[in-house]
Each structure stands twice: as structure tokens, then as C-alpha cells.
């Protein structure tokens, strides 16, 4: 059994540092994605059913995370980020407890949360925090670790470990089905190990390995499926998960610009860890044939393939799928080099290595800390907005747009925003339609028609159309603009977009 008493003094110091780094990020602003997840979770909290009453193409894991965070701590930036910090601190503890035997030097083993969770926080901006790829690292690591523990077990012990591995894999799939590529690669590694090392037959091992895994995976998926069946929305869920994605991919092209920007972001932020990872791969895998190192390398390789499979997106935050294995392997590389460094008479090479390893992260962390101090620790609403504007310059203008329809005497009711969902957050209003106004570039033709019907039925008193989505609407489905111009009148035209108000002959007052 894993015991908290296994943590030493250095471990606790590292955990305190993680907490401090996380606290700096509590007042961070929402980006559009985070505002959208928060909106969906809030509507769930108000009794709406995901996909049936509030639609998005993502799996329910991310909305469930925000739902739990918002319910416990509030549906605002600090509430969501407090829950994420608790989640990440718990993850850090698990890393410390499970990886002790992986490293030769305990002082290096204590650093693993810093080079994983700590680095995640430091390199992340408003756009990267609490994204799917960041949050899934915890259950995916647990799945990997349980899989690793099953390698040399037999009988019931192996069965239960693989059952747990499958269950954790099912949790991972609830965040994104595409992560199945990584999971299968990990599980196939057990099969190959059994065949090549233990000389077991393929058929026998395939059955022994994949039956408990299949049972484990199925359980969380069946629970979620049963829920959607009970609320009569399984058909739309099935269509969302299995029909729409291939259609969206077929209508889109490889995003070369995002690929270049994403790879640039990865290399700029992780180059020092990648160099240390190369040391771990060469010594721990190539020379020592360490199984845990093998699984971490498999995660890196197939995680990168998952990112590239999302060729129509390739956003920076997708590369956060790799921060856990790269961080662990980098710590392993440092662990390997420690023997050589200890034998040197001069401490200069050791100091230089640590300096080069932490330099890119130190600069970013100091900048964030100074910004927080300069804005009075973001303790008041005005100070918080000033702090948030540094990391997301558009935040004040989005708040201004929301305040525009929050004046006394304005029409009440849900609104529709074709643009950044942060306007919902600042206005305190929710979405009038089932279909979103965010990421319209991925809409299918049938969804555009459905959106007009939903707007006609719900009659939101205000519609906001950002200029960028307006260009997408003109290109993809100009009938939507014709509908808005027929039923609505221009209320205001600002730098961010156009506010429309329902015409009096179409107006429905609540």
C-alpha cells in the first residue's frame, strides 16, 4: 500500500513550492475555451443536459471537471483554478509516492513534481490552464503506472491491476476518445513483453490481458452511456462522438500555421527538459532496458501522434499532453547525471546544469510573480482585472461589451454570442441556443440551419457577433446574417463586434 509517511522533508518542501506556484495562477483570466467550459458546466448545474440542451463536440470529462470545480468553489476564475490546484497537488503527491523506486537518488526523486506539475503551471498562460490535455495527465499516468505494476505479476494480482488499468483508461477516454491511441500502445506493450520476454503464447496472453482491461474500460463508459439513455439524449451523444468528428475532419485541411506555432511553443518551453529526456532514453532505455522508461517513451511517441492526428487544430495546449512523461524522463536524466556530477571536484558543472535546466522557467515565473505583486496580489476586483489584462489584453474590452447589456432598463433573458464566451461570464447570462457560438469554423451545414431555428424559437433579446466569426458566417452560411438583420436591429458597433437587439415586432419580454 502507498503511504503518505513515505514522503520526506524535501518532498514536503517541493509540495509547498508547487502550491505557491499554483497560487500565483489563481486569478488568471479565462480564455475563450475556459469560459466556454465554465458556461457548459454552469448550465449543467442549472439542470440542463449536456449535448441535448448545451452542445459541444468534446467528451463530457472536461465539463464534469468544471461542474465539480464550480459547484465546490464557484463558477469563476478563482473557483476553477482552486480546484485545479488541489487536483494538481494531489497529482504531485501521487508522483512522489509512486516513483520513489524509479530514481537512484532521493533528492532527485523529490524534484519530479517540479519538473512536471511545476513546469506545467510556469509555461501555461490563460489559454493553456485547465485544458483537457493538461488535466488528463493525472489519470493517464495512473493508468500507465498500474499497467507497469502488472508486468511482473501473475494470477489474480495481475487481473485486478489490469482491471484497474482499464478503468483508469475509461476515465481517460471520457476526456477525449482519441487518447485511445495512447492507451492501446501502453496495453500492447504488456502483450509484447509477455510474448518476447516471458515467451508466452499470443492467444493466451491476449485473452488474459485484454479481458480485464476491456471490463475495466467498459464500466465508466457504460455509466455515462446509461445516464444519457436515462435522459433520452443518447442519440445526439452518439452522433456527436462518432458521426460528426469524421465529417468535420473531412471538411477541413491540415493547419500548417498552427503546427509551426505549436512546435515552436513546445521547443521554446521544454527544450531543456527534452535534452535531459534524451539522456534518460539513451541510458535508462537503450542501455538498461527499463520498462517504466519504455512506457513513458511510448506515451511521448503516441501522444505526439495523437496531437498530429488533430491536424485541423494543432493548438499549443495540445502539446501539454506530453508534459508528464517529458517531466518524469527529464528527472530521470538528471538522476543519471547526478552520479557523474557528484564525482567531480568542482561544483561548477552541477550549478551550471541546474541553472540551464531551470533558467527558462525561472524567468517566466519571476515575471508572473512580479506582475501579481505590482497589482496588489489581485485581491480586489479592480486589481484582479488589471492583473488579468496583462495575461489577456482583450479581457477588459470583453468585460466592457458585457457591461453594455447589463445596464438598468435593458431587456432580460439569455443571449447569443457568436464569439468569445467570456461575454456570457461577464454579463451573468447564459446561452439562448443549444448550439454554441464558439469555434463556428467547425460547424457542419446541418448545424447552421439548426442554429437559425434555435434562434427563431428562443428569440434572445441580444445577439453579439464578433468580427472574426462574422467573416466565418459570411463564408459558410450567409443566411444566418440575413436572419439576424431581418429580426434584429444594430444596437452598437464597437471594436470587438456588433451588438444586435431584437426588433419590437419580434420582441418577447420576460
VOTORBA-205988 format. One line per field, with one value per residue (C-alpha): x, y, z; residue number from 1; chain. Coordinates in steps of 0.02 Angstrom, whole numbers, plus 50000, padded with zeros to 5 digits. Layout:
# residues N
u = [X/...]
v = [Y/...]
w = [Z/...]
n = [NUM/...]
chain = [A/...]
//
This chain:
# residues 510
u = [50000/50055/50077/50091/50225/50344/50360/50518/50556/50616/50455/50351/50458/50430/50242/50242/50332/50201/50063/50148/50169/49987/49927/50008/49892/49729/49674/49723/49590/49483/49522/49381/49392/49389/49243/49150/49184/49128/48968/48927/48960/48852/48708/48729/48720/48558/48481/48519/48581/48746/48733/48542/48522/48700/48801/48987/49090/49206/49184/49100/49257/49307/49131/49117/49281/49219/49049/49131/49251/49115/48995/49128/49218/49118/49097/49232/49419/49474/49349/49400/49586/49575/49502/49635/49771/49702/49695/49875/49942/49861/49939/50108/50089/50047/50201/50312/50240/50239/50406/50523/50598/50620/50759/50926/50943/50800/50845/50816/50658/50586/50603/50483/50329/50429/50479/50302/50165/50276/50332/50151/50099/50251/50238/50048/49955/49769/49741/49830/49765/49629/49627/49587/49767/49830/49702/49708/49891/49839/49726/49837/49990/49895/49843/50025/50088/49959/49999/50184/50149/50056/50206/50285/50127/50029/49857/49731/49853/49883/49697/49650/49791/49738/49557/49608/49713/49561/49451/49575/49585/49397/49413/49543/49426/49291/49409/49443/49413/49568/49676/49633/49787/49899/49806/49814/50000/50029/49925/50007/50173/50118/50072/50239/50332/50240/50275/50455/50520/50412/50390/50203/50086/50000/49823/49834/49912/49794/49645/49725/49775/49632/49480/49510/49560/49401/49293/49379/49363/49181/49124/49143/49086/48929/48890/48898/48801/48666/48647/48620/48498/48401/48380/48334/48485/48592/48556/48631/48777/48813/48802/48915/49051/49051/48964/49016/49206/49243/49132/49223/49393/49337/49287/49449/49631/49798/49832/50013/50020/49963/50083/50231/50171/50135/50304/50388/50295/50343/50528/50541/50464/50527/50696/50796/50684/50692/50882/50876/50746/50869/50993/50861/50810/50990/51045/50884/50802/50938/51067/50965/50801/50697/50514/50443/50555/50490/50309/50349/50433/50282/50172/50281/50282/50098/50048/50134/50043/49877/49920/49963/49803/49710/49777/49638/49681/49858/49840/49981/49889/49879/50065/50026/49982/50170/50215/50201/50311/50438/50449/50472/50601/50695/50703/50770/50902/50955/50958/51076/51193/51197/51323/51446/51418/51446/51615/51680/51792/51715/51532/51530/51464/51324/51274/51284/51173/51040/51049/51024/50884/50782/50830/50688/50559/50632/50617/50433/50391/50477/50382/50215/50258/50311/50152/50048/50140/50127/49939/49918/49906/49742/49646/49516/49408/49494/49669/49620/49559/49722/49820/49714/49733/49921/49898/49746/49741/49568/49489/49441/49358/49259/49202/49153/49049/48958/48928/48845/48693/48697/48633/48467/48319/48396/48299/48322/48347/48476/48583/48680/48863/48949/49122/49212/49105/49187/49046/48924/49035/49047/48863/48800/48690/48685/48668/48496/48527/48583/48718/48869/48934/49114/49226/49099/49230/49197/49008/48929/48797/48655/48707/48698/48516/48479/48555/48435/48288/48350/48372/48198/48124/48219/48216/48365/48345/48527/48646/48831/48932/49120/49203/49305/49155/49059/49182/49160/48970/48979/49085/48998/48815/48765/48582/48618/48669/48515/48407/48489/48474/48290/48241/48363/48423/48601/48617/48802/48954/49120/49298/49260/49098/48916/48775/48602/48438/48276/48157/47998/47885/47985/48016/47973/47989/48011]
v = [50000/50179/50279/50467/50431/50389/50574/50655/50835/50882/50810/50924/51074/51035/51020/51190/51263/51185/51264/51435/51421/51370/51514/51638/51570/51575/51747/51705/51754/51634/51616/51576/51388/51401/51523/51400/51251/51356/51404/51223/51169/51310/51259/51080/51146/51234/51071/51066/50906/50910/50885/50888/51063/51127/51056/51036/50904/50870/50721/50751/50739/50921/50985/50869/50938/51117/51066/50992/51139/51268/51180/51168/51334/51445/51466/51598/51604/51580/51442/51340/51369/51325/51156/51130/51171/51043/50917/50954/50949/50779/50726/50786/50679/50527/50558/50566/50408/50301/50349/50334/50171/50236/50354/50310/50474/50528/50711/50698/50594/50737/50854/50758/50865/51023/50960/50903/50999/51147/51165/51148/51297/51402/51380/51396/51555/51590/51483/51330/51313/51184/51116/50933/50889/50961/50878/50706/50685/50627/50479/50436/50425/50316/50203/50191/50155/50018/49944/49945/49859/49720/49673/49551/49495/49336/49269/49371/49512/49539/49527/49661/49776/49762/49787/49949/49997/49976/50076/50220/50207/50227/50387/50449/50415/50521/50668/50627/50467/50497/50459/50276/50278/50305/50180/50042/50073/50050/49893/49818/49845/49717/49594/49615/49597/49435/49363/49418/49409/49279/49176/49156/49114/49258/49190/49151/49318/49417/49344/49362/49542/49616/49537/49628/49786/49779/49754/49900/50018/49973/50015/50206/50216/50116/50225/50382/50299/50243/50421/50489/50349/50391/50573/50522/50601/50451/50476/50651/50592/50450/50568/50695/50569/50455/50541/50723/50707/50615/50740/50889/50816/50781/50964/51036/51040/51020/51177/51211/51378/51303/51158/51275/51384/51232/51152/51319/51336/51159/51180/51354/51297/51119/51117/51095/50952/50871/50870/50785/50664/50614/50564/50458/50373/50331/50264/50201/50129/50091/50026/49969/49918/49995/49951/50108/50214/50116/50155/50340/50345/50255/50392/50526/50446/50403/50563/50660/50555/50597/50782/50765/50668/50826/50905/51032/51109/51078/51209/51247/51171/51003/50982/50984/50802/50773/50873/50723/50596/50728/50793/50619/50570/50734/50699/50526/50605/50719/50567/50477/50627/50652/50511/50591/50764/50703/50631/50796/50901/51063/51108/51224/51093/51046/51226/51260/51111/51159/51339/51292/51171/51295/51459/51465/51425/51545/51695/51660/51626/51786/51887/51815/51843/52024/52058/51988/52093/52251/52225/52207/52017/52038/52044/52172/52163/52311/52246/52073/52144/52240/52082/51981/52111/52082/51899/51925/52103/52077/52043/52224/52251/52089/52147/52315/52226/52129/52284/52364/52249/52247/52423/52457/52452/52329/52178/52025/51844/51729/51795/51726/51766/51721/51746/51737/51653/51767/51889/51764/51757/51946/51978/51843/51775/51604/51542/51555/51414/51233/51257/51360/51522/51473/51388/51411/51362/51180/51188/51071/51133/51050/51139/51311/51278/51210/51366/51481/51375/51384/51573/51592/51486/51560/51742/51803/51990/52021/51943/51985/51942/51963/52021/51862/51744/51865/51828/51641/51659/51758/51622/51468/51517/51697/51653/51672/51854/51884/51812/51921/52080/52042/52005/52120/52298/52358/52422/52457/52432/52430/52372/52192/52166/52212/52206/52171/52197/52107/52218/52269/52172/52014/52052/51935/52014/51903]
w = [50000/49964/50124/50147/50278/50135/50097/50165/50212/50038/49966/50077/50030/49846/49876/49962/49811/49695/49800/49791/49602/49586/49696/49576/49441/49539/49472/49293/49166/49068/48885/48765/48791/48980/48975/48864/48978/49126/49032/48993/49173/49239/49128/49189/49367/49321/49264/49078/48998/48907/48718/48723/48796/48776/48632/48603/48516/48664/48778/48947/49056/49041/49076/49225/49294/49279/49350/49505/49522/49503/49621/49757/49738/49620/49433/49416/49378/49558/49593/49441/49472/49657/49612/49479/49607/49729/49587/49536/49714/49737/49572/49636/49792/49685/49578/49732/49808/49652/49575/49726/49665/49487/49540/49623/49718/49832/49818/49630/49653/49756/49606/49493/49537/49498/49327/49286/49377/49418/49237/49177/49282/49236/49047/49042/49000/49009/48854/48923/49102/49137/48961/48925/48882/49046/49159/49080/49130/49304/49259/49112/49224/49349/49205/49148/49324/49359/49189/49235/49402/49311/49203/49326/49416/49388/49427/49525/49561/49376/49338/49465/49411/49229/49280/49367/49216/49106/49225/49227/49038/49032/49135/49011/48865/48946/48919/48736/48638/48532/48684/48650/48536/48688/48796/48666/48642/48830/48838/48684/48771/48904/48769/48681/48846/48886/48714/48691/48870/48956/48797/48824/48681/48592/48609/48795/48839/48731/48824/48997/48966/48868/48954/49121/49027/48923/49078/49164/49015/48988/49164/49165/48984/49023/49174/49066/48924/49048/49109/48934/48895/49053/48996/48818/48737/48687/48501/48496/48603/48483/48335/48421/48462/48310/48163/48173/48201/48035/47943/48021/47979/47800/47778/47848/47798/47887/47988/47941/48033/48198/48175/48163/48308/48417/48387/48418/48584/48635/48596/48673/48837/48852/48764/48925/48982/48810/48819/48989/48920/48784/48920/49006/48844/48799/48969/49050/48895/48768/48894/49044/48958/49098/49072/49153/49042/48893/48939/48962/48791/48717/48794/48713/48541/48532/48623/48485/48355/48440/48428/48243/48209/48259/48100/48084/48254/48320/48456/48578/48726/48636/48674/48860/48832/48843/48999/49117/49025/48972/49151/49226/49095/49118/49306/49264/49153/49296/49410/49290/49277/49465/49492/49372/49445/49624/49575/49511/49623/49561/49593/49442/49316/49437/49465/49278/49236/49365/49306/49123/49169/49270/49183/49055/49189/49318/49203/49167/49349/49408/49278/49335/49518/49492/49395/49538/49667/49561/49554/49743/49731/49633/49797/49740/49585/49501/49543/49479/49313/49292/49329/49208/49071/49072/49027/48917/48847/48772/48941/48985/48815/48834/49004/48928/48795/48930/49035/48885/48902/49092/49120/49210/49092/48969/48908/49015/48959/48885/48743/48596/48568/48404/48476/48643/48779/48908/48869/48947/49101/49123/49084/49202/49062/48981/48803/48723/48600/48611/48480/48529/48457/48489/48358/48220/48091/48137/48108/47981/47858/47952/48112/48030/47983/48156/48235/48141/48201/48380/48371/48297/48436/48584/48524/48626/48663/48614/48492/48484/48328/48337/48176/48155/48171/48059/47919/47950/47945/47781/47705/47775/47795/47749/47781/47966/47945/47838/47977/48110/48004/47972/48152/48243/48236/48266/48443/48448/48339/48431/48403/48453/48358/48335/48463/48392/48485/48447/48349/48437/48319/48360/48542/48683/48854/49007]
n = [1/2/3/4/5/6/7/8/9/10/11/12/13/14/15/16/17/18/19/20/21/22/23/24/25/26/27/28/29/30/31/32/33/34/35/36/37/38/39/40/41/42/43/44/45/46/47/48/49/50/51/52/53/54/55/56/57/58/59/60/61/62/63/64/65/66/67/68/69/70/71/72/73/74/75/76/77/78/79/80/81/82/83/84/85/86/87/88/89/90/91/92/93/94/95/96/97/98/99/100/101/102/103/104/105/106/107/108/109/110/111/112/113/114/115/116/117/118/119/120/121/122/123/124/125/126/127/128/129/130/131/132/133/134/135/136/137/138/139/140/141/142/143/144/145/146/147/148/149/150/151/152/153/154/155/156/157/158/159/160/161/162/163/164/165/166/167/168/169/170/171/172/173/174/175/176/177/178/179/180/181/182/183/184/185/186/187/188/189/190/191/192/193/194/195/196/197/198/199/200/201/202/203/204/205/206/207/208/209/210/211/212/213/214/215/216/217/218/219/220/221/222/223/224/225/226/227/228/229/230/231/232/233/234/235/236/237/238/239/240/241/242/243/244/245/246/247/248/249/250/251/252/253/254/255/256/257/258/259/260/261/262/263/264/265/266/267/268/269/270/271/272/273/274/275/276/277/278/279/280/281/282/283/284/285/286/287/288/289/290/291/292/293/294/295/296/297/298/299/300/301/302/303/304/305/306/307/308/309/310/311/312/313/314/315/316/317/318/319/320/321/322/323/324/325/326/327/328/329/330/331/332/333/334/335/336/337/338/339/340/341/342/343/344/345/346/347/348/349/350/351/352/353/354/355/356/357/358/359/360/361/362/363/364/365/366/367/368/369/370/371/372/373/374/375/376/377/378/379/380/381/382/383/384/385/386/387/388/389/390/391/392/393/394/395/396/397/398/399/400/401/402/403/404/405/406/407/408/409/410/411/412/413/414/415/416/417/418/419/420/421/422/423/424/425/426/427/428/429/430/431/432/433/434/435/436/437/438/439/440/441/442/443/444/445/446/447/448/449/450/451/452/453/454/455/456/457/458/459/460/461/462/463/464/465/466/467/468/469/470/471/472/473/474/475/476/477/478/479/480/481/482/483/484/485/486/487/488/489/490/491/492/493/494/495/496/497/498/499/500/501/502/503/504/505/506/507/508/509/510]
chain = [A/A/A/A/A/A/A/A/A/A/A/A/A/A/A/A/A/A/A/A/A/A/A/A/A/A/A/A/A/A/A/A/A/A/A/A/A/A/A/A/A/A/A/A/A/A/A/A/A/A/A/A/A/A/A/A/A/A/A/A/A/A/A/A/A/A/A/A/A/A/A/A/A/A/A/A/A/A/A/A/A/A/A/A/A/A/A/A/A/A/A/A/A/A/A/A/A/A/A/A/A/A/A/A/A/A/A/A/A/A/A/A/A/A/A/A/A/A/A/A/A/A/A/A/A/A/A/A/A/A/A/A/A/A/A/A/A/A/A/A/A/A/A/A/A/A/A/A/A/A/A/A/A/A/A/A/A/A/A/A/A/A/A/A/A/A/A/A/A/A/A/A/A/A/A/A/A/A/A/A/A/A/A/A/A/A/A/A/A/A/A/A/A/A/A/A/A/A/A/A/A/A/A/A/A/A/A/A/A/A/A/A/A/A/A/A/A/A/A/A/A/A/A/A/A/A/A/A/A/A/A/A/A/A/A/A/A/A/A/A/A/A/A/A/A/A/A/A/A/A/A/A/A/A/A/A/A/A/A/A/A/A/A/A/A/A/A/A/A/A/A/A/A/A/A/A/A/A/A/A/A/A/A/A/A/A/A/A/A/A/A/A/A/A/A/A/A/A/A/A/A/A/A/A/A/A/A/A/A/A/A/A/A/A/A/A/A/A/A/A/A/A/A/A/A/A/A/A/A/A/A/A/A/A/A/A/A/A/A/A/A/A/A/A/A/A/A/A/A/A/A/A/A/A/A/A/A/A/A/A/A/A/A/A/A/A/A/A/A/A/A/A/A/A/A/A/A/A/A/A/A/A/A/A/A/A/A/A/A/A/A/A/A/A/A/A/A/A/A/A/A/A/A/A/A/A/A/A/A/A/A/A/A/A/A/A/A/A/A/A/A/A/A/A/A/A/A/A/A/A/A/A/A/A/A/A/A/A/A/A/A/A/A/A/A/A/A/A/A/A/A/A/A/A/A/A/A/A/A/A/A/A/A/A/A/A/A/A/A/A/A/A/A/A/A/A/A/A/A/A/A/A/A/A/A/A/A/A/A/A/A/A/A/A/A/A/A/A/A/A/A/A/A/A/A/A/A/A/A/A]
//
